Amino acid sequence: MSTNIIDGKAYAANLRERISEHVKNLKNQHNITPGLAVIIVGHDPASQVYVRNKAKQTLEVGMNSFKYDLPENVSETELLTLINKLNTRPDVHGILVQMPVPDHINATNIINALNPNKDVDMFHPINAGKLMVGQVGPVSCTPLGCLMMLRDVHGSLEGKEAVVIGRSNLVGKPMAQLLLRENCTVTMAHSRTIDLPAVVRRADIVIAAVGRAKMVKGDWIKKGATVIDVGINRIDAPEKGEGKTRLVGDVDFEEAVKIAGAITPVPGGVGPMTIACLLANTVTTACLINGISPPKDLVA
Ligand code: GUN
C-alpha cells in the first residue's frame, strides 16, 4: 500500500473556507468582525515572513488584522503598554506576540500580561492549565492543526501509542495533553530520553517537534505509523546552486516515507495548518468573548 502524504495545504485551504463562512455568519447575525492583533519585535527574516502570512490570511477570511512592527530595541515596558491597550480594545479578539522576542525582553512577562481570553496561542498559564484539566476552549495552533489532520487520517485515536518528541510549551506539552484527551497512550520523549529510536519504534503516531533537521530516521518508524513533522529547519542545498538553502523537517522524509503509513511533508504539512488554526482560534475567542458558542468544527 502506498504512503499517504498528508497535504497540509489542502487541509488548511478547506479550514479557511469554513472559517470564512463562520466570519460571515458572525457579521450577519451578531455584527461582530473578529480582529487579530499580531506583534513582531525586530527583523528576523523568517519571523517577518510568518507574520506577513498571518496578517494576509487574516484579511482573506474577512477578519480585521492589526499588525504592530516594533523595532528590535523596543523596551519591555513599551511592549507591555501596547499589550495592555490591546487587552481592552473591543475590536481586538486575538493577540499574538511572535516568538522569540529579543533577549532584553522577558518572554514570561509578556505571556503573563496577555488577556487570557485573547491569547490565541494559548501560552498564558491559565490557558495551559485549562488544557491540562480538560476544560473546553481554544488550544495552541500547531497542536490543534496536528490533531485535526490525525483525526482525519485515523478517525478515532483511542488506544493508539503516541510518541511526542520535544517538550516545548508551544508544541510538545500541549500536543501530549491533546493526545491524552483522545485516549492515546502518550510518551513524551526529549533530548535526555535513553534509546530514543527504540521509544519511537513503539509509536502508531509520531509527533516530531525538536527543531533538529532530519533527526528522526526511517528505521525509527514502525511500519504503517503516522508521522507528523512539526520541524521547519533551513539547511544548505548545494544541489540547487551555490549558497542556496531549503527547508526540511525533523524527520528524514526520504527514508520515513518508505515505512510510514501516512506522513506530513515539510514544507506543506503542519505549517499551513498552524496559520489556519490561528484564524480558527480568533473566531473562537471572538465568540467566547461575546458569549456565543464557538463553531464546533473549529475547536478540538
Ligand atoms: N514562533 C514560532 N511559532 C510561533 C507560534 O505559533 N506563535 C507565536 N506567538 N510565535 C511563534
Residues whose N, C-alpha, C, O or C-beta is under 5 A from the ligand:
A	BS01	GUN	L96 V97 Q98 M99 P100 D121
